[in-house]
């Protein structure tokens, strides 16, 4: 699975991107459910599903920040141009 990294760095995780893509699919599915509940005025279901959506999205964004962008910064920190592109795409401060 992951490639070990020395000196306390972040290890490569080959399942990270597929897992994140699956998160995106789940979030989109949940968003579609929320829309359907809203169309049919099932407001308690909308409220419940929005809370679920928020929790899933928060978890996903934290994982993205900690695992993906931190790993990319670790890997490409020596390359100013690539690092600037990563920070731009991620909306991170330099």
C-alpha positions as CSV (number, residue, x, y, z in Angstrom):
1,X,0.0,0.0,0.0
2,X,1.9,3.1,1.3
3,X,5.6,3.6,0.7
4,X,7.4,4.3,4.0
5,X,8.9,7.7,4.4
6,X,11.9,8.4,6.7
7,X,12.3,11.2,9.2
8,X,8.6,11.4,10.2
9,X,7.3,12.4,6.8
10,X,3.9,11.5,5.3
11,X,3.9,8.1,3.6
12,X,2.4,7.7,0.1
13,X,-1.1,6.2,0.2
14,X,-2.1,4.5,-3.0
15,X,-5.7,4.2,-2.0
16,X,-6.1,7.9,-1.1
17,X,-7.2,9.2,-4.5
18,X,-9.6,6.4,-5.2
19,X,-11.1,6.9,-1.7
20,X,-11.4,10.6,-2.3
21,X,-13.1,10.0,-5.6
22,X,-15.6,7.7,-3.8
23,X,-16.1,10.5,-1.2
24,X,-17.0,12.8,-4.1
25,X,-19.5,10.3,-5.5
26,X,-21.1,9.8,-2.0
27,X,-21.3,13.6,-1.5
28,X,-23.0,14.1,-4.9
29,X,-25.4,11.3,-4.2
30,X,-26.3,12.8,-0.8
31,X,-26.7,16.2,-2.4
32,X,-29.2,14.7,-4.9
33,X,-31.1,13.2,-2.0
34,X,-31.3,16.5,-0.3
35,X,-32.6,18.2,-3.5
36,X,-35.3,15.5,-3.7
37,X,-36.4,16.0,-0.1
38,X,-36.5,19.8,-0.6
39,X,-38.6,19.4,-3.8
40,X,-41.1,17.4,-1.8
41,X,-40.9,19.7,1.2
42,X,-39.7,17.0,3.5
43,X,-37.9,19.5,5.7
44,X,-36.9,17.3,8.6
45,X,-35.2,14.9,6.1
46,X,-33.5,17.9,4.5
47,X,-32.2,19.1,7.9
48,X,-31.0,15.6,8.8
49,X,-29.3,15.1,5.4
50,X,-27.7,18.5,5.5
51,X,-26.1,17.7,8.8
52,X,-24.8,14.4,7.3
53,X,-23.5,16.2,4.3
54,X,-21.7,18.7,6.4
55,X,-20.0,16.0,8.5
56,X,-19.0,14.1,5.4
57,X,-17.7,17.2,3.6
58,X,-15.8,18.3,6.7
59,X,-14.1,14.9,7.0
60,X,-13.2,14.9,3.4
61,X,-11.7,18.4,3.4
62,X,-9.7,17.6,6.5
63,X,-8.4,14.4,4.9
64,X,-7.6,16.3,1.7
65,X,-5.7,19.0,3.6
66,X,-3.8,16.7,5.9
67,X,-3.0,13.7,3.7
68,X,-3.1,15.0,0.1
69,X,-1.8,18.6,0.2
70,X,0.6,18.0,3.0
71,X,2.1,15.0,1.1
72,X,2.3,17.0,-2.1
73,X,4.0,19.9,-0.3
74,X,6.4,17.4,1.3
75,X,7.2,15.8,-2.1
76,X,7.5,19.0,-4.1
77,X,8.6,21.5,-1.5
78,X,12.0,21.9,-3.2
79,X,10.3,22.9,-6.5
80,X,9.0,26.4,-6.1
81,X,7.0,26.4,-9.3
82,X,5.2,23.1,-8.6
83,X,4.7,24.1,-4.9
84,X,3.1,27.4,-6.0
85,X,0.8,25.5,-8.4
86,X,-0.2,23.1,-5.6
87,X,-0.9,26.0,-3.2
88,X,-2.9,27.8,-5.9
89,X,-5.1,24.8,-6.7
90,X,-5.6,24.0,-3.0
91,X,-6.3,27.6,-2.1
92,X,-3.4,27.5,0.4
93,X,-1.3,30.3,1.6
94,X,2.3,30.2,0.5
